[in-house]
């Protein structure tokens, strides 16, 4: 040490102890192992575009929803009663807020090109007239309930909602494809009476019927989709199989068969009590398929398992172990463990080391990358592409169904 001190003395090096490292390590540890559930969560934002239109015969409201996942739902409401432009804009705004609520939207940003409506809702303009005050009251109540924000945008940035509103108020209303359309018989500030303008099967039945007998469902769009979908399936001895990417043929299962196969693969004669991701891949390797297998395996595994977590602290020198079983890992639980089991008993540790620390070394994922296995996993994911697409379509259909039920209630 003396020799080193002499050698380094020419560099005028000063040594200071890192007194703050202890507290920082605890903070880093808590941040690293925290699932900050419910603590300052930024909910994904829904964007809602609204516009109203009126003419001599009727009014119209256009509403366009953009979900956090990128889904777009378009609605048009024909206002079958006398209305003004401002009243129609309020009708569109209130309809948008009501529909956003029924689909479970949070963190809502309303885009409206009406200067009067936007400024009245935000408290910048005074409202005159009894009917307008009623509309304003209804709109503010919904805005406060949903903690939504209303902003004014130029009409050029609200073209789709404007188009839907004008189409709904036209003398002869026409409904574009994939647009929800309704007829509203009275103002929302009065008694509401709304009617909808505008079905589920076993998923294998249409495919088997088409491949066996050439039977197509009613409707041009449904028939087209079934023809495209059937290319990926084949009927062998009256048993439906899917042409796979990772396996030549995957046997298609109904719900009861799928539940039995999941049970056997997960915990039965060939099971290893795997997680949902491993389970769905093993099911494909075994040669089975159904269109909701990813979602079903997640629900199945979650229902069977009572997930338990363990927080463990081990002293580096003495190997003394402090452990606590937890129902779930949360910020509060981890903080409590570190405080009670470590700090209160032993003081602030000089160093806390976790297995997530990687400094100057390749991570396990990079160091153990296997190109062949990676390709196999990609092929397995391709086998699940239909379900991913179907989930997006079902989510969009669910939004539309909830909106339709709201207007029909």
C-alpha positions in Angstrom: 0.0 0.0 0.0 2.8 2.4 0.8 4.4 1.8 -2.6 1.2 2.4 -4.3 0.7 5.6 -2.3 4.1 6.8 -3.4 3.4 6.0 -7.0 0.1 7.7 -7.1 1.1 10.8 -5.0 2.2 12.7 -8.1 -1.4 12.7 -9.4 -2.7 14.6 -6.4 -5.5 12.1 -5.9 -7.9 12.7 -3.1 -10.0 9.8 -1.6 -13.4 10.3 -0.1 -15.7 7.6 1.2 -19.0 7.2 -0.7 -21.3 7.8 2.2 -24.5 8.0 0.1 -24.1 4.6 -1.7 -25.9 2.8 1.1 -29.1 4.7 0.8 -28.8 4.8 -3.0 -28.4 1.0 -3.2 -31.6 0.5 -1.2 -33.4 2.9 -3.5 -32.1 1.1 -6.6 -33.1 -2.2 -5.1 -36.6 -1.0 -4.5 -36.9 0.5 -7.9 -35.5 -2.7 -9.5 -37.9 -5.1 -7.8 -41.0 -2.9 -7.6 -44.2 -3.4 -9.6 -45.6 0.0 -9.0 -49.2 -1.1 -9.3 -51.5 1.7 -8.6 -48.7 4.2 -8.0 -48.7 7.0 -10.5 -49.9 4.8 -13.4 -50.3 6.6 -16.7 -53.4 5.1 -18.2 -53.3 4.7 -22.0 -55.1 7.6 -23.7 -58.3 7.3 -25.7 -58.9 9.9 -28.4 -62.5 10.8 -29.2 -63.3 13.1 -32.2 -66.9 14.5 -32.2 -68.8 16.8 -34.5 -72.5 17.7 -35.1 -74.5 18.8 -38.1 -78.0 20.0 -38.6 -80.3 20.9 -41.5 -84.0 21.6 -42.1 -85.0 18.0 -41.8 -82.8 16.4 -39.2 -79.5 16.5 -37.4 -76.5 14.2 -37.2 -73.7 13.4 -34.8 -70.4 11.8 -35.8 -68.1 10.2 -33.3 -64.7 8.6 -34.0 -62.9 6.6 -31.2 -59.2 5.7 -31.3 -58.3 3.2 -28.6 -54.8 2.9 -27.0 -54.3 -0.3 -29.0 -54.9 1.6 -32.3 -58.4 0.3 -32.9 -60.8 2.8 -34.6 -64.5 2.7 -34.0 -66.7 5.0 -36.0 -70.3 5.9 -35.0 -73.0 8.1 -36.6 -76.2 9.1 -35.0 -79.2 10.5 -36.9 -80.9 13.1 -34.7 -84.5 12.6 -35.8 -85.8 15.9 -34.3 -85.3 19.6 -34.8 -81.9 20.8 -33.7 -79.4 23.6 -34.1 -75.7 23.2 -35.0 -74.6 23.9 -31.5 -77.1 21.4 -30.1 -76.0 18.8 -32.5 -72.4 19.4 -31.5 -73.4 18.9 -27.8 -75.3 15.7 -28.8 -72.1 14.4 -30.4 -70.0 15.3 -27.4 -72.4 13.7 -24.9 -72.8 10.6 -27.1 -69.0 10.3 -27.3 -68.6 10.5 -23.5 -71.4 8.0 -22.9 -69.9 5.5 -25.4 -66.4 6.0 -24.1 -67.7 5.1 -20.6 -69.4 1.9 -21.6 -66.3 0.5 -23.3 -64.3 1.2 -20.1 -62.2 4.1 -21.5 -60.0 6.1 -19.1 -57.8 9.1 -19.8 -60.1 10.5 -22.4 -59.1 13.4 -24.7 -62.1 14.8 -26.6 -61.3 16.6 -29.9 -64.1 19.0 -30.9 -64.0 21.7 -33.6 -66.9 23.7 -32.2 -65.5 26.8 -30.6 -68.7 27.5 -28.7 -69.1 24.0 -27.2 -65.4 23.7 -26.3 -65.2 27.0 -24.5 -68.5 26.6 -22.7 -67.5 23.2 -21.4 -64.1 24.6 -20.3 -65.8 27.6 -18.6 -64.4 30.2 -20.9 -67.7 31.2 -22.5 -71.0 31.8 -20.7 -74.0 29.8 -21.7 -77.3 31.5 -22.6 -80.6 29.8 -23.2 -82.3 27.1 -21.2 -81.8 24.3 -23.6 -78.1 25.1 -24.0 -77.7 25.2 -20.2 -79.2 21.7 -20.0 -76.8 20.4 -22.6 -73.9 22.1 -20.8 -74.9 20.6 -17.5 -75.1 17.1 -19.0 -71.8 17.5 -20.8 -70.0 18.9 -17.7 -71.3 16.1 -15.5 -70.0 13.4 -17.8 -66.6 15.2 -18.3 -66.1 15.5 -14.6 -67.2 11.9 -14.0 -64.7 10.5 -16.5 -62.1 13.2 -15.8 -62.0 13.8 -19.6 -60.4 16.8 -21.3 -62.0 18.7 -24.1 -59.8 20.5 -26.7 -60.7 22.5 -29.8 -59.2 21.5 -33.1 -59.5 22.9 -36.6 -62.2 21.4 -38.7 -59.6 20.1 -41.1 -58.3 17.8 -38.4 -61.8 16.5 -37.7 -62.8 15.5 -41.2 -64.0 11.9 -40.5 -66.3 13.0 -37.6 -67.6 15.8 -39.8 -68.2 13.4 -42.7 -70.2 11.0 -40.4 -72.2 13.9 -38.9 -73.2 15.2 -42.4 -74.0 11.7 -43.6 -76.3 11.1 -40.6 -78.1 14.4 -41.2 -78.6 13.9 -44.9 -82.1 13.5 -46.3 -81.4 9.9 -47.3 -78.9 8.5 -44.7 -76.4 6.0 -46.0 -74.2 4.0 -43.6 -70.6 3.4 -44.7 -69.1 -0.1 -44.1 -67.9 -0.9 -40.6 -69.6 2.2 -39.1 -72.1 1.9 -36.2 -75.3 3.8 -37.0 -78.2 4.7 -34.8 -81.4 6.7 -35.0 -82.1 9.0 -32.0 -85.7 10.0 -31.6 -85.4 12.7 -28.9 -82.7 14.9 -27.5 -80.3 13.5 -24.8 -81.5 16.2 -22.4 -85.0 14.7 -22.7 -86.2 11.1 -22.5 -83.9 9.0 -24.7 -85.4 6.6 -27.3 -82.8 5.1 -29.6 -82.8 2.2 -32.0 -79.9 0.4 -33.6 -79.6 0.1 -37.4 -77.5 -2.5 -38.4 -73.7 -13.9 -34.0 -71.6 -16.6 -32.7 -71.0 -20.1 -34.0 -68.7 -23.0 -33.1 -65.5 -21.9 -34.9 -65.0 -25.2 -36.7 -68.6 -25.5 -38.1 -68.4 -23.0 -40.9 -65.0 -24.3 -42.0 -66.1 -27.9 -42.0 -69.3 -27.1 -43.9 -67.4 -25.2 -46.5 -64.6 -27.7 -47.0 -67.0 -30.6 -47.0 -70.1 -29.3 -48.9 -69.1 -25.9 -50.2 -71.6 -24.1 -47.9 -71.0 -20.4 -47.4 -72.5 -18.1 -44.7 -74.9 -15.4 -45.7 -73.4 -12.1 -46.5 -70.7 -11.3 -49.1 -68.1 -10.1 -46.6 -68.6 -13.2 -44.3 -68.3 -15.5 -47.3 -65.2 -13.8 -48.6 -63.5 -14.0 -45.1 -64.4 -17.7 -44.8 -62.9 -18.5 -48.3 -59.7 -16.7 -47.4 -59.5 -18.5 -44.0 -60.2 -21.9 -45.4 -57.0 -21.9 -47.4 -55.1 -22.5 -44.1 -57.2 -25.5 -43.2 -57.8 -29.0 -44.6 -60.3 -31.8 -43.9 -58.9 -35.3 -43.5 -61.3 -38.1 -42.8 -63.9 -35.6 -41.5 -61.3 -34.1 -39.0 -60.3 -30.5 -39.4 -56.6 -29.7 -39.4 -54.8 -26.4 -39.7 -51.8 -26.1 -41.9 -49.0 -25.0 -39.5 -45.7 -23.3 -39.8 -43.9 -25.3 -37.1 -45.9 -28.6 -37.8 -47.4 -29.9 -41.1 -50.9 -30.3 -39.6 -52.4 -29.1 -36.3 -55.6 -30.8 -35.2 -58.4 -28.3 -34.5 -60.1 -28.7 -31.2 -63.5 -27.6 -29.8 -63.8 -26.0 -26.3 -64.3 -29.3 -24.4 -61.4 -31.1 -26.2 -59.2 -28.0 -25.7 -59.8 -28.0 -21.9 -59.0 -31.7 -21.7 -55.8 -31.3 -23.7 -54.7 -28.3 -21.7 -55.2 -30.3 -18.5 -53.2 -33.3 -19.7 -50.3 -31.2 -21.1 -50.2 -28.9 -18.1 -50.5 -31.3 -15.2 -51.3 -34.7 -16.6 -49.3 -37.6 -18.0 -47.1 -35.3 -20.2 -47.2 -32.2 -18.0 -44.5 -30.2 -16.3 -46.8 -27.5 -14.7 -45.5 -25.0 -17.2 -46.6 -21.3 -17.6 -49.1 -20.2 -20.2 -46.4 -19.3 -22.8 -44.7 -22.6 -22.5 -48.0 -24.4 -22.4 -49.3 -22.9 -25.6 -46.0 -23.7 -27.4 -46.1 -27.3 -26.1 -49.7 -27.7 -27.3 -48.6 -26.6 -30.8 -45.6 -29.0 -30.7 -48.0 -31.8 -29.7 -50.1 -31.0 -32.7 -53.2 -29.1 -31.6 -54.7 -25.8 -32.4 -57.8 -23.7 -31.7 -58.1 -19.9 -32.4 -58.2 -18.7 -28.8 -55.5 -20.9 -27.3 -53.2 -18.1 -26.1 -56.0 -16.5 -24.1 -57.4 -19.8 -22.9 -54.0 -21.0 -21.6 -53.5 -17.8 -19.7 -56.9 -18.0 -18.0 -56.4 -21.7 -17.3 -52.9 -21.4 -15.8 -54.0 -18.4 -13.7 -57.0 -20.2 -12.4 -55.1 -23.3 -11.4 -52.2 -21.5 -9.8 -52.2 -19.5 -6.6 -49.3 -17.4 -7.5 -46.9 -17.0 -4.6 -43.7 -14.9 -4.6 -40.7 -15.0 -2.3 -38.5 -12.1 -1.4 -35.1 -13.3 -0.2 -32.1 -11.4 1.2 -28.8 -13.3 1.8 -25.8 -11.9 3.7 -22.7 -12.4 1.4 -20.3 -13.5 4.2 -22.4 -15.3 6.8 -25.0 -16.7 4.3 -27.7 -15.7 6.7 -31.1 -15.7 4.9 -34.0 -13.4 5.5 -37.1 -14.3 3.5 -40.7 -13.5 3.3 -43.5 -15.1 1.3 -45.8 -12.6 -0.5 -49.0 -13.0 -2.4 -47.8 -10.5 -5.0 -44.8 -8.2 -5.5 -45.7 -4.6 -5.0 -43.8 -1.5 -4.0 -45.4 -1.5 -0.5 -44.4 -5.2 0.1 -40.9 -4.9 -1.1 -40.3 -1.7 0.8 -41.7 -3.3 4.0 -39.4 -6.3 3.6 -36.3 -4.2 3.1 -37.2 -2.0 6.0 -38.2 -4.6 8.6 -36.1 -7.6 7.6 -32.9 -5.9 6.6 -32.5 -2.3 7.7 -34.2 -2.5 11.1 -32.3 -5.7 12.0 -28.8 -5.1 10.4 -28.7 -1.4 9.5 -28.3 0.0 6.0 -26.4 -2.5 3.9 -23.1 -1.4 2.4 -24.0 -3.0 -0.9 -27.1 -4.7 -2.2 -26.5 -7.1 -5.2 -29.3 -8.4 -7.3 -29.2 -10.9 -10.2 -30.5 -8.2 -12.6 -27.2 -6.3 -12.4 -25.2 -6.6 -15.6 -22.2 -4.3 -15.9 -19.6 -4.8 -18.6 -20.9 -8.3 -19.3 -23.2 -9.8 -21.9 -26.7 -10.6 -20.5 -27.9 -14.1 -20.2 -30.3 -13.6 -23.1 -27.5 -12.5 -25.4 -24.9 -14.9 -24.2 -27.3 -17.9 -24.6 -28.9 -16.9 -27.9 -29.7 -20.0 -30.0 -30.4 -19.1 -33.6 -32.1 -22.5 -34.3 -34.3 -22.3 -31.3 -35.1 -18.7 -32.1 -36.3 -19.7 -35.6 -38.5 -22.4 -34.1 -40.0 -19.9 -31.6 -40.7 -17.6 -34.6 -42.5 -20.4 -36.4 -44.5 -21.1 -33.3 -45.6 -17.5 -33.1 -46.6 -17.6 -36.8 -49.0 -20.5 -35.9 -50.6 -18.1 -33.4 -50.9 -15.2 -35.8 -54.6 -15.9 -36.5 -55.4 -15.7 -32.9 -53.6 -12.3 -32.5 -55.6 -11.0 -35.5 -58.8 -12.5 -34.1 -58.2 -10.9 -30.7 -57.9 -7.4 -32.4 -61.1 -8.1 -34.3 -62.9 -9.3 -31.2 -61.8 -6.3 -29.3 -63.1 -4.0 -31.9 -66.4 -6.0 -32.1 -66.6 -5.8 -28.3 -66.3 -2.0 -28.4 -69.0 -1.8 -31.0 -71.3 -4.3 -29.2 -71.0 -2.3 -25.9 -71.8 0.9 -27.7 -74.8 -0.7 -29.5 -76.1 -2.1 -26.2 -75.8 1.3 -24.6 -78.0 2.9 -27.3 -80.5 0.0 -27.1 -80.9 0.1 -23.4 
